[in-house]
Amino acid sequence: MIFEPISHLTDKDDFLEKVLLYTRLVEVFAERNKLKIGTSSSNLHSICSELNDMGVIESEDDLKKLEKELGSDYPHFINCITFAIAHKKAMGSLLDKLNNKKRKILQQKELSSSKPSLVEFFAGAGGMSCGFTQAGYKICFANDFENVCIRTYRYNHPEIPSKNVNEGDIRKLVDHLKDYISTPIDVVVGGPPCQGFSSANKQRIIDDPRNELYKYYIQAVKKILPKFIVMENVHGMLSVANQVVEDYKAISERRNGKTYSYNVAYKLLNSADFSVAQARERLIYIAIRNDIAKEKGISPETIFNDIEKDNANNPHFILQDALSFIKPLSAPRIKNQNEIDSEDCGKKVDVNQFNGDENAYLKLINYGRRIPYIFNHKARFVNDINYEIYKTLNPGEDATNPKIAHIMPYAHRNHCFKDKYYKLIPTKPCRTITAHLRMDCHSHIHPFQIRAITPREAARIQSFPDDYLFLGAYLKTYMQIGNAVPCLMAKGIAKAIRRYL
């Protein structure tokens, strides 16, 4: 579940982050509704009952342990618990993702549903699964090796038992999949990292040791034998696409008296064609199990044709659609301020000054909902030199612009890093959001404000809903967002497959 009880705590940092998130959510509710969080007035039984439902404690005896663990934050946390009890009806579902009891109800409902089943490897923070769940799938199991991604994934998917969102290395997991997956699976998805594209002297580049994780993904597919497989990767993998096809066609697994194999095809798809406000190309492989292909009279090419037809008349959106109707921010000018909330520079959790449905793009990514709170909208530190560069460049201009030649710190490397600094063009789809943003954001300078885009703005560009919260340290939120598959793109692929399930 989302909380470990204080008496069995194994990850203190994760526990404290969620406690502080709880208090912050209560604070923004109070702020939005002009209410005051007073001192605790609920009886001890009510407080313990609420903490027990959350999963924080198992009995009243655990309160002393909780107080010791939280230290000076303990009184305010208890006051927030009391406030939440008093305003439970008005707060609605705001705190449900931090409540083990509420999550269990959702999980039981999901388990009994007849939705198509999904397993995801290399799940990251959940962009692919976000799109698939929006298209009506249920996630039976997800895996990633990054702790912070697993925490984000679990929080945003309360319908999945936390034990089914596994943190681990696929190389160690693949021989034990039966311990996690006990029912037939309709679809397996994933984007295994593939890096060995430069070894052109090798007969099969895909066999480069750097692509080992891809091989284990194929092994996992053989163990699960899903009806459909979706694998996504970078444009660069196009150079080994035919070798990947060979590997899928080589699958031949005997199970229950039948031999299963796969037919596979690939295509380069652009997220902009799925109404994402970003021009992001991804290489998509779709494989279909032989019995399903025969039964339905389809091929992977059928699915790709359906995807093209389904999305042919989609509206196209531009960067400005994603950056509109969100609080303007100033960049911090003092180092080491990224984790500190402020009115000018932004907050990890804040009251939304808007509704999240003001334009067609926001309505689409938030699926028509009004969202009263905004998450991960914090500007990043900018030093004096970069501030001048950001201020001087116009949209579409990069590091080679003569206006900044006198202050460019990388001028001698402009031949290979000309877009190290780049101010985004508001009237076009955004350039690709990448995980490199965790290192610096010079390549994604805001077109109107003197700062880089925030994690929330990057998430919007990736078509995440505004209430999809990224946990962990500030810079790691950029990594989680940049590595994700755009949700609307995943949803478009998922819908095309679902008609055959």
C-alpha positions, 0 to 999 in steps of 0.5 A: 500500500502507499504507507508502511506502518511506522512500526515496520518502516523500511524507507524513512525518506519515502514515508516522510515525503508522503507525510509532508505531501499530506500536510501540504494538500491539507494546507492548499485546501485550507488556503483555497477555501480561506479556512484556518488549520487550528490546533487538534480538537478531535478525540484521540480515537478519531485521529487513530482511526484516520491514521489507521485507515491511511496505514500510518499506524496499526494501533494507538501505541504507535503514536509515540513512534510516529511522534519520534519519527516526525519530530517537530513536524508531528504537531502540525501533521496531527492538526492537519489530520484533525482538519481533514476529519472535520472537512472530509466531505468538502475535501472529497477525494483529495487525500484518497491516494494517501489512504490505504483503505481507500486504495484497497477499495479501488483495487478490489473494484479494478481486480473484478473488472473485465478490462483488458490486462496490461503488464509494463516493463521499464515503466518509468513514472507511468506515461505509457500506462497513463495512456493505456488506463485512460483507454480502459485497461487494467494494469496487473504488474509494472516494473522499473529499477528507479526507486523514485519512478516506482514511488511516483507510479504507485502514488498516481495509480491507487487502483494497483496494489503497491506490491504489483508495482515492483522496483527491481532489475528485469535481469533478476526478475525474468525467471520469477515472473510467475510469482507476480503474474498468475493470470493470462495477459492481453498486452505487454508494453515497455521501452527497454533502453538500447544504446549500442547503435554505433557499433556498425562493424558488428553483424548484429548491432542489437547484440551489443552488450549495451542492449542487454536489457532489450534481450531480457524484455524479449525473455519476459515476453516469452514467459508471459506470451501476451496477445499483443506486445508494444515496444517503444524506443528512440528514433535511433533504433531504426538502424536495428529495426530489422534485427529486432523483427528477427528476434520477435519472429524467432519466438516459438514457445510450446504451451499447453499443446500449442506452439505460440509465435509472433508477427511484428511490424514497426513504424515511426510515429510522431506524438504531434499526430496524437494531439500532443503539443510536442514533435516527438518521434518514437519508434513503435513495434507492435507484435501479435500472437499467431493464434490471435492474428488468425482468429481476428484476421489481423496483422501488426500492419492492421493495427498501424493502419487503424492508428493512422485512421483513428488519429488522421483528423486529430487537432494539432496543438502548439507549445503555447497551448500547453504553457497557457493558463498557468501561474507565471514564475520567476527563476531563483537567483540564489543557488540551492533553492530548488527544493524551497517553495516560494510565491515567486518561484513556485511550489511543489503543491499549490492552489491552481489560479486557473481551472485546467479546462481553459483551452482545448489542449488542457481540456484534452489532457485533463479529460474535461475535469477542473483541477483546483491544485497544481503540482511540480510547477517550480522554476529552476535556478538561473545564474547571472550569465544564463539569465542574460542569455535567456533574456537576450535570445528570441524564440527560435534562437540558439547558442550560435546567435551573435547577440550572445557571443560575448557571454556564451560559455560554450562558444568553442563547442557550438559546432556540436552543441549549437542548441545547448541554449535554445529558446522555444517557439510558442507557435509550433509544437515543442521540441522533444522533452528529454531526460537531459533536462535534469542536467540543465534546461538551457535547451528548453528556455521559456518563450516569454519568461526569463527562465527554463520550463518547469517540470509541470510545463514539461509534463503538460507538453508530454500530455500528463494530466495536471494532477499527475504528481511527480514525487522525489527530488526536484531535478529527478522530476525532469528525468521522470517526465523526459523519459516518459511516453506521451500519455495521449500517444500511448492512449491512441495506440491502446485504443487501436489494439483494444478493439481486438480484445 
